[in-house]
Amino acid sequence: MKKIGFGEAIIILILMLLILGTGVIGFGLSPQLPVLFVIALLIAWAKIHKATWKDIHDGITEGITTAIIPIFIFLLIGTLIAVWIKAGIIPALMVFGFNSLSVDFFVPSAFIVCSLVGLSIGSGFTTISTVGIAILGMGTTMGLNPALVAGAILSGAIFGDKMSPLSDSTNLASAIAGSELFAHIKNMMWTTIPAFLVSLLGFFMLGHASKTPDMTRVEQTIKILEQNFTINWWASLPIILMFVCAWCKIPAIPTLFLNIFVSTGMIFINAPHFTVQKLATLVESGFVAQTKNADVNALLTRGGISNMMGTVSLIIMTLALGGLLMKFGIVASAMDPLAKKLNTPGKLITVTICSGIAINLFVGEQYLSVILPGRAFKGAFERLKLAPLSLSRVLEDGGSVINYLIPWGVAGSFAASTLGVSVLAFLPFTFFSLLCPVFSILSGVTGIGLKWQKKVQQ
């Protein structure tokens, strides 16, 4: 295919966004159908431009290949959720939380707890799917707005993921820009700390303004959990194991497998009559709560491989779409001309942030929202004498943190599926993700916190 022009690339991307936005927001559809429709239109456009079927197949294959490992991790997380509930780990976290977290300031407490957990283990997904589920269950039981609680959970998980040296996205942004990892984390504080503090203030105000929690409901829930699950200190072992694996830098897949095996062992110890056949059903279909309380059943009926397949299917389709956009040079044609016309730090950082957000909207993939703007604008940062640290910070502020706010994004669809709260519901309350781009642009305009290239001594 002949390289397409800037105007045609922009028209294609705008039409894509209109179709996706109209389908998901306007008609309230699940993202799968609009994404599939856009893929069909894009393939038709490619054939009109004389693309071969091999090019189309290669684009789809290359797009999906980038996320084979994350997709497998999602399936393991589905298994982990099911066995953690059956083993009493998540119910134990809920009981402990009810007895220790401040009721009056539950929402900001949830934000802080998820921030600390995310910072320790370096995985937003793991934080959301373990501690996050327990905290959401507690908040819902107290009568709090599930979208607000989910926003606090996500904000904390994203903060921890962003600032942890164990995080994949943090290491990726540092590597793409060519900056040193711990210097990159330190430099991110210029925008991350203000975003954290303003988010905390927002959660204090909204959490305190919420109606008084129904403590009768809380007491009933604790009693039901203690009657139906084994609540003891043994439940902390898989959690401790997860932290130990993180600090030992054991990769996600062996960490999840090890945790699943340990949790499964706890199930057989707590329930000697539990069979291998029941374990297979648990792993495949998830945990089904059968208490006498419908609310508790709704909170704890989740997990399992089959329940993750909706998210996996969306991820596969989104990545296929991203692969086609990359294969036919549509994204590059839209970004490259912009990079050559940016002559001030404020303009450059603003456009880089907007590009990361746009990649999230069009492609829906967290890593590509860091990689593509990083490659496109690296030369522009060098031309303006800005240090790689300035680029790596901007890539995180406009890239990885935004993916959680996209209904068809990998992170957004995962969070919605795991917590049972739609992206459009928790989006207004995910303050940290909303504020990071704002403070990053302010830094670019004012020059506060910008790092410049060091002058070479003659």
C-alpha positions in Angstrom: 0.0 0.0 0.0 1.0 3.6 -0.7 1.5 5.7 2.5 -1.6 7.6 3.3 -1.6 11.3 4.0 -2.2 13.2 7.2 -5.7 14.3 6.3 -6.9 10.9 5.4 -5.4 9.4 8.6 -7.2 12.0 10.8 -10.5 11.4 9.1 -10.2 7.6 9.6 -9.4 8.1 13.3 -12.2 10.6 13.9 -14.7 8.3 12.2 -13.5 5.4 14.4 -13.9 7.4 17.5 -17.4 8.5 16.5 -18.5 4.9 15.9 -17.0 3.6 19.1 -18.3 6.5 21.2 -21.8 6.4 19.6 -22.0 2.7 20.2 -20.7 2.5 23.7 -22.0 5.9 25.1 -24.9 6.7 22.8 -26.5 3.3 22.5 -25.1 1.8 25.7 -23.7 -1.2 23.8 -21.0 -3.5 25.0 -17.7 -2.4 23.3 -17.3 -5.7 21.4 -19.8 -4.9 18.7 -18.6 -1.3 17.8 -15.0 -2.5 17.8 -15.9 -5.4 15.5 -17.7 -3.0 13.2 -14.8 -0.7 13.0 -12.4 -3.6 12.2 -14.7 -4.6 9.3 -14.8 -1.1 8.0 -11.0 -0.8 8.3 -10.5 -4.0 6.4 -12.9 -2.8 3.7 -10.9 0.5 3.4 -7.6 -1.5 3.2 -8.9 -3.6 0.4 -10.0 -0.5 -1.5 -6.5 0.7 -1.2 -5.3 -2.6 -2.6 -3.9 -4.1 0.5 -3.3 -7.9 0.3 -5.1 -10.4 2.6 -1.6 -11.3 3.9 -1.1 -7.7 5.0 -4.4 -7.7 6.8 -3.7 -11.0 8.5 -0.2 -9.9 9.5 -1.6 -6.7 11.0 -4.2 -8.6 13.1 -1.6 -11.2 14.1 1.1 -8.7 15.1 -1.5 -6.7 17.1 -2.7 -9.7 19.1 0.8 -11.1 19.6 1.8 -8.2 21.7 -0.6 -9.2 24.5 -0.5 -13.0 24.6 1.2 -12.9 28.0 -1.3 -10.4 29.5 -4.2 -12.4 28.2 -2.9 -15.5 29.8 -2.3 -13.5 33.0 -6.0 -12.4 32.9 -7.1 -16.1 32.9 -4.8 -16.8 35.9 -6.3 -13.8 37.7 -9.8 -15.2 37.1 -8.7 -18.5 38.6 -7.0 -16.7 41.5 -10.2 -14.7 42.4 -12.2 -17.9 42.5 -9.8 -19.8 44.8 -9.2 -16.8 47.0 -12.9 -16.5 47.7 -13.4 -20.2 48.3 -10.3 -20.3 50.6 -11.8 -17.5 52.6 -9.0 -15.0 51.8 -11.2 -12.2 50.3 -14.0 -12.7 52.9 -11.2 -12.5 55.6 -10.0 -9.3 54.1 -13.5 -7.9 54.3 -14.0 -8.9 57.9 -10.6 -7.4 58.9 -11.4 -4.3 57.0 -14.8 -3.9 58.6 -13.2 -4.1 62.0 -10.2 -1.8 61.3 -10.9 0.8 58.5 -12.4 4.1 59.5 -16.2 4.1 58.7 -16.4 7.9 58.5 -13.5 8.1 56.1 -13.8 4.8 54.3 -13.4 6.1 50.8 -10.1 8.0 51.4 -8.9 5.0 53.4 -9.6 2.7 50.5 -7.6 5.0 48.2 -4.6 5.0 50.6 -4.7 1.2 51.2 -4.8 0.4 47.4 -2.0 3.0 46.8 0.2 1.2 49.3 -0.6 -2.3 48.0 0.0 -1.2 44.4 3.2 0.5 45.3 4.4 -2.7 47.0 3.6 -5.2 44.3 3.8 -3.0 41.2 0.6 -4.3 39.6 -2.6 -2.4 39.3 -4.4 -5.4 37.9 -3.5 -7.6 40.9 -4.4 -4.9 43.4 -7.8 -4.4 41.8 -8.6 -8.1 41.6 -7.6 -9.0 45.2 -7.7 -6.2 47.7 -10.0 -4.1 45.4 -12.7 -6.7 45.4 -12.7 -6.9 49.2 -12.9 -3.1 49.6 -15.7 -2.8 47.0 -17.7 -5.4 48.9 -17.2 -3.5 52.1 -18.1 -0.2 50.6 -21.2 -1.6 49.0 -22.3 -3.2 52.2 -22.0 0.1 54.0 -24.4 1.7 51.4 -21.7 3.8 49.7 -21.9 4.5 45.9 -20.1 1.6 44.2 -18.8 3.9 41.4 -17.2 6.2 44.0 -15.6 3.3 45.9 -14.4 1.8 42.6 -12.9 5.2 41.6 -10.9 5.3 44.9 -9.7 1.7 44.4 -8.6 2.4 40.8 -7.0 5.7 41.7 -4.9 4.0 44.4 -4.0 1.0 42.3 -3.0 3.2 39.4 -0.9 5.4 41.7 0.9 2.4 43.1 1.5 0.9 39.7 2.8 4.2 38.3 5.3 4.8 41.1 6.5 1.3 41.8 9.9 0.2 40.4 8.3 -3.3 40.0 5.7 -2.0 37.5 5.9 -3.1 33.8 4.5 0.2 32.6 6.9 2.3 34.6 9.9 0.3 33.4 8.6 0.5 29.8 8.2 4.4 29.9 11.7 4.7 31.3 13.2 2.4 28.7 11.4 4.0 25.7 12.6 7.5 26.7 16.1 6.3 27.7 16.0 7.5 31.3 17.2 5.8 34.4 14.4 4.0 36.3 14.7 5.5 39.8 15.5 8.9 38.4 12.3 8.6 36.4 10.2 7.6 39.4 11.7 10.5 41.4 10.9 13.0 38.6 7.3 11.8 38.3 6.7 13.2 41.8 6.3 16.7 40.3 3.0 15.7 38.8 2.1 12.5 40.7 2.2 14.0 44.2 -0.1 16.9 43.4 -2.5 14.5 41.6 -2.4 12.2 44.7 -3.1 15.0 47.2 -5.9 16.5 45.2 -7.4 13.1 44.7 -7.2 12.4 48.4 -8.9 15.7 49.2 -11.7 14.8 46.7 -12.2 11.4 48.3 -12.3 13.0 51.8 -15.0 15.5 50.7 -17.1 13.0 48.8 -16.6 10.1 51.2 -17.6 12.4 54.2 -20.6 13.7 52.3 -22.0 10.3 51.7 -24.9 9.1 53.7 -24.2 7.5 57.1 -23.2 3.8 56.6 -25.7 1.2 57.6 -23.8 -0.5 60.4 -26.6 -3.0 60.9 -26.0 -4.3 57.4 -22.3 -4.4 58.1 -22.8 -6.5 61.3 -25.1 -8.8 59.4 -22.5 -9.2 56.6 -19.7 -10.0 59.1 -21.9 -12.6 60.8 -22.7 -14.3 57.4 -19.1 -14.2 56.3 -18.0 -15.9 59.5 -20.7 -18.5 59.2 -19.9 -19.4 55.6 -16.1 -19.1 55.4 -13.1 -20.0 57.4 -11.9 -16.6 58.8 -8.5 -16.9 60.5 -4.9 -15.6 60.3 -4.0 -18.3 57.8 -5.8 -16.2 55.2 -2.9 -13.8 55.3 -0.4 -16.3 53.9 -1.3 -16.0 50.2 -1.2 -12.2 50.6 2.2 -12.3 52.2 3.4 -14.7 49.5 2.3 -12.2 46.9 4.3 -9.4 48.5 7.4 -11.7 48.8 7.2 -12.7 45.2 6.9 -9.1 44.1 10.0 -8.0 46.1 12.0 -11.0 44.9 11.1 -9.8 41.3 9.4 -13.1 40.4 7.4 -12.6 37.2 3.6 -12.4 37.3 2.9 -15.9 35.8 4.9 -18.0 38.3 3.7 -15.7 41.1 0.1 -16.3 40.2 0.6 -20.1 39.8 2.3 -20.3 43.2 -0.5 -18.3 44.8 -3.2 -20.4 43.2 -1.5 -23.7 44.4 -1.1 -22.4 48.0 -4.7 -21.1 48.1 -6.0 -24.4 46.6 -4.1 -26.3 49.4 -5.9 -24.1 52.0 -9.2 -25.0 50.4 -8.6 -28.7 50.9 -7.4 -28.2 54.4 -10.5 -26.1 55.3 -12.8 -28.5 53.5 -11.4 -32.1 53.5 -14.4 -33.4 51.5 -13.8 -30.9 48.6 -13.2 -32.9 45.5 -11.0 -32.4 42.4 -14.2 -32.3 40.3 -15.5 -29.4 42.4 -12.1 -27.7 42.1 -12.3 -28.0 38.3 -15.7 -26.4 38.3 -14.5 -23.6 40.6 -11.6 -22.8 38.3 -13.6 -22.9 35.1 -16.9 -21.2 36.2 -15.8 -19.2 39.3 -17.1 -19.1 42.8 -20.9 -19.1 43.3 -21.9 -17.8 46.8 -24.9 -19.6 48.3 -25.4 -17.8 51.6 -28.9 -16.7 52.9 -28.1 -13.1 52.0 -28.6 -12.0 48.4 -26.3 -9.0 48.7 -23.4 -11.1 49.9 -24.1 -13.6 47.1 -23.9 -10.9 44.6 -20.6 -9.6 46.0 -18.8 -12.9 46.1 -20.1 -14.7 43.1 -17.3 -14.0 40.7 -14.0 -15.2 39.3 -13.2 -18.2 37.1 -11.8 -18.6 33.6 -15.1 -18.5 31.7 -16.1 -15.2 33.4 -12.9 -13.6 32.1 -13.6 -14.6 28.5 -15.7 -11.5 27.8 -12.8 -9.3 28.7 -10.4 -11.5 26.8 -12.5 -11.3 23.6 -12.6 -7.5 23.8 -8.9 -7.3 24.3 -8.3 -9.6 21.3 -10.5 -7.5 19.1 -9.0 -4.2 20.3 -5.5 -5.4 19.8 -6.4 -6.6 16.3 -7.8 -3.1 15.5 -4.5 -1.6 16.9 -2.5 -4.0 14.8 -4.3 -2.9 11.6 -3.9 0.8 12.4 -0.1 0.2 12.9 0.3 -2.0 9.8 -1.3 0.5 7.5 0.6 3.4 9.0 -2.6 5.3 10.0 -1.3 6.3 13.5 2.2 7.2 12.2 0.7 9.4 9.4 -1.4 11.3 12.0 1.4 11.8 14.5 4.6 12.4 12.5 3.7 15.8 11.0 2.7 17.1 14.4 6.1 16.3 15.9 7.9 18.5 13.4 5.9 21.7 14.2 6.3 21.8 18.0 8.7 24.6 19.0 8.0 25.2 22.7 8.0 22.8 25.7 4.4 23.7 26.5 3.1 22.8 23.0 5.3 19.6 22.8 4.2 18.2 26.2 0.5 19.1 25.5 0.5 17.3 22.2 2.4 14.3 23.6 -0.2 14.0 26.4 -3.0 14.3 23.9 -1.4 11.7 21.6 -1.2 9.2 24.5 -4.9 9.8 25.3 -5.7 9.5 21.6 -3.8 6.2 21.3 -5.8 4.9 24.3 -9.0 5.9 22.6 -8.2 4.6 19.1 -6.1 1.5 20.0 -7.2 0.7 23.5 -3.8 -0.8 24.5 -1.9 0.5 27.5 1.7 -0.3 26.3 1.1 1.2 22.8 -0.1 4.4 24.4 3.5 4.7 25.8 5.5 3.3 22.9 4.0 5.2 20.0 4.1 8.7 21.4 7.5 7.9 22.8 8.9 7.0 19.4 7.1 9.8 17.6 8.1 12.7 19.8 11.5 11.6 21.2 13.3 13.6 18.4 11.2 16.7 19.2 12.2 16.5 22.9 15.9 16.2 21.9 15.5 19.1 19.5 14.2 21.4 22.3 17.0 20.2 24.7 14.6 18.5 27.1 16.0 15.5 29.0 14.7 12.0 28.5 13.2 12.3 32.1 10.8 14.9 30.8 9.6 12.5 28.0 9.3 9.4 30.3 7.1 11.3 32.8 4.8 12.6 30.1 4.4 9.1 28.6 3.1 7.9 31.9 0.9 10.9 32.6 -0.9 10.7 29.2 -0.5 7.0 28.4 -0.7 4.2 30.9 -2.9 5.9 33.6 -5.6 6.8 31.0 -6.2 3.3 29.7 -8.4 2.5 32.8 -10.8 5.2 31.6 -11.5 3.7 28.2 -14.5 1.3 28.0 -12.9 -0.7 25.2 -9.4 -0.4 26.6 -7.5 -3.4 28.0 -7.3 -2.0 31.6 -10.7 -0.3 31.5 -12.5 -3.5 30.4 -10.5 -5.6 33.0 -11.4 -3.2 35.8 -15.1 -3.1 34.9 -15.3 -6.8 34.6 -13.5 -7.5 37.8 -15.3 -5.0 40.0 -18.7 -5.2 38.3 -18.9 -1.4 37.8 -19.0 0.1 34.3 -16.2 2.3 33.1 -18.5 5.2 32.5 -19.8 4.9 36.1 -16.4 5.0 37.8 -14.7 7.4 35.3 -15.8 10.7 37.0 -14.5 9.4 40.3 -11.1 8.1 39.1 -9.5 11.4 40.1 -5.9 10.3 39.9 -6.1 9.3 36.2 -8.0 12.5 35.4 -5.5 14.8 37.2 -2.2 13.4 36.0 -2.5 14.8 32.4 -3.6 18.2 33.8 -0.6 18.6 36.1 1.7 17.3 33.4 0.5 20.0 30.9 0.8 22.7 33.6 4.4 21.6 34.2 5.1 21.9 30.5 3.5 25.4 30.2 5.1 26.8 33.4 8.4 24.9 33.2 8.1 23.8 36.8 9.6 20.3 37.2 10.9 20.1 33.6 14.3 18.4 33.2 16.7 19.8 30.6 19.7 18.1 28.9 23.0 18.7 30.7 25.5 20.8 28.8 28.5 18.8 27.8 31.8 20.2 29.2 34.3 21.1 26.5 
